[in-house]
Amino acid sequence: MASTAPSDVIAATLKETARLHAELPREQIELIAKASTLMTEALRAGRKIIWFGNGGSATQSQHMAGEFVGRFQRERRSLPSISLTENMASITAIGNDYAFDQIFSRQLEGLAQPGDVAVGLSTSGNS
């Protein structure tokens, strides 16, 4: 049984990713543009971006919040952004006292203000 070289697997994965990006339906591109516009308008109005997600998407939400607070591609002022997956005490307390499916809604109830933008990430598309 022949095995596939790691470099071949990587090349095939990158090729598939490029194909998926190139074939992204126009409707999806429009949704991404709309989300970008909403986030830009919120930040210009002094509001914040709130990120959340489960599993790997939890760490992605932390990374995105970090890029806004830190910097991305160029030097600029810090932008108000947080991830709801950063506070383990809140996550576990809400999961224990209420239910796991309320860990983000309870935090949004307490932390979000009118005009903020909440972004839920789901790597699998099923969360």
C-alpha positions as CSV (number, residue, x, y, z in Angstrom):
1,M,0.0,0.0,0.0
2,A,1.5,3.3,-1.1
3,S,1.4,6.2,1.2
4,T,0.9,9.8,0.1
5,A,3.8,12.2,0.8
6,P,2.9,15.0,3.3
7,S,3.8,17.6,0.7
8,D,1.3,16.1,-1.7
9,V,-1.4,16.2,0.9
10,I,-0.6,19.9,1.7
11,A,-0.5,20.8,-2.0
12,A,-3.9,19.1,-2.6
13,T,-5.4,20.9,0.4
14,L,-4.1,24.3,-0.8
15,K,-5.5,23.6,-4.3
16,E,-8.9,22.7,-2.9
17,T,-8.9,25.8,-0.7
18,A,-8.1,28.0,-3.7
19,R,-10.8,26.3,-5.7
20,L,-13.4,26.8,-3.0
21,H,-12.5,30.5,-2.7
22,A,-12.6,31.0,-6.5
23,E,-16.1,29.3,-6.6
24,L,-17.6,31.1,-3.7
25,P,-21.1,32.1,-4.7
26,R,-21.8,35.7,-5.3
27,E,-24.4,35.7,-2.5
28,Q,-21.8,34.6,0.0
29,I,-19.4,37.4,-1.2
30,E,-22.3,39.9,-0.7
31,L,-22.9,38.6,2.8
32,I,-19.2,39.0,3.7
33,A,-19.2,42.5,2.3
34,K,-22.4,43.3,4.3
35,A,-20.8,42.0,7.5
36,S,-17.7,44.0,6.9
37,T,-19.8,47.2,6.4
38,L,-21.7,46.6,9.6
39,M,-18.5,46.1,11.6
40,T,-16.9,49.2,10.0
41,E,-20.0,51.3,10.8
42,A,-20.1,50.0,14.4
43,L,-16.5,50.8,15.0
44,R,-16.8,54.3,13.5
45,A,-19.8,54.9,15.9
46,G,-17.7,53.9,18.9
47,R,-19.2,50.5,19.3
48,K,-17.4,47.1,19.6
49,I,-17.2,43.8,17.8
50,I,-17.9,40.7,20.0
51,W,-16.7,37.4,18.8
52,F,-17.6,33.8,19.9
53,G,-17.5,30.2,18.8
54,N,-17.2,26.6,20.0
55,G,-14.1,24.4,19.9
56,G,-11.6,25.6,17.3
57,S,-13.8,28.5,16.5
58,A,-13.4,29.6,20.1
59,T,-9.7,30.2,19.5
60,Q,-10.4,31.8,16.2
61,S,-12.7,34.2,17.9
62,Q,-9.9,35.1,20.4
63,H,-7.5,35.6,17.5
64,M,-9.9,37.9,15.6
65,A,-10.5,40.0,18.7
66,G,-6.8,40.2,19.3
67,E,-6.2,41.4,15.7
68,F,-8.7,44.2,16.3
69,V,-7.3,45.2,19.7
70,G,-3.7,44.8,18.5
71,R,-3.0,45.6,14.9
72,F,-3.5,43.9,11.6
73,Q,-1.4,44.7,8.5
74,R,-0.7,48.3,9.5
75,E,-0.2,50.4,12.6
76,R,-3.4,52.0,13.8
77,R,-5.3,52.8,17.0
78,S,-6.7,49.8,19.0
79,L,-10.2,48.9,18.1
80,P,-12.8,47.8,20.7
81,S,-13.2,44.0,20.3
82,I,-13.6,41.1,22.7
83,S,-14.1,37.3,22.5
84,L,-16.7,35.7,24.7
85,T,-14.5,32.6,25.0
86,E,-11.8,34.4,27.0
87,N,-13.4,34.2,30.4
88,M,-13.5,30.6,31.6
89,A,-15.1,31.5,34.9
90,S,-18.1,32.9,33.0
91,I,-18.3,30.1,30.6
92,T,-18.2,27.4,33.2
93,A,-20.5,29.2,35.6
94,I,-23.2,29.8,33.0
95,G,-22.9,26.3,31.7
96,N,-23.3,25.0,35.3
97,D,-26.0,27.3,36.5
98,Y,-28.0,27.5,33.3
99,A,-27.0,25.4,30.3
100,F,-24.2,25.1,27.8
101,D,-26.4,26.5,25.1
102,Q,-26.7,29.8,27.0
103,I,-23.0,30.6,27.5
104,F,-22.9,33.2,24.8
105,S,-26.4,34.6,25.0
106,R,-26.0,35.3,28.8
107,Q,-22.7,37.1,28.1
108,L,-24.2,39.1,25.3
109,E,-27.1,40.1,27.5
110,G,-24.6,41.5,30.0
111,L,-21.9,42.9,27.8
112,A,-23.4,43.9,24.5
113,Q,-24.8,47.4,23.9
114,P,-27.0,48.7,21.1
115,G,-24.9,49.2,18.0
116,D,-22.3,46.5,18.9
117,V,-21.8,43.7,16.3
118,A,-21.8,40.1,17.5
119,V,-20.0,37.6,15.2
120,G,-20.5,33.8,15.7
121,L,-17.9,31.6,14.1
122,S,-18.4,28.0,13.2
123,T,-15.6,26.2,11.4
124,S,-17.8,23.2,10.8
125,G,-20.9,25.3,10.0
126,N,-22.9,23.2,12.5
127,S,-22.4,25.1,15.8
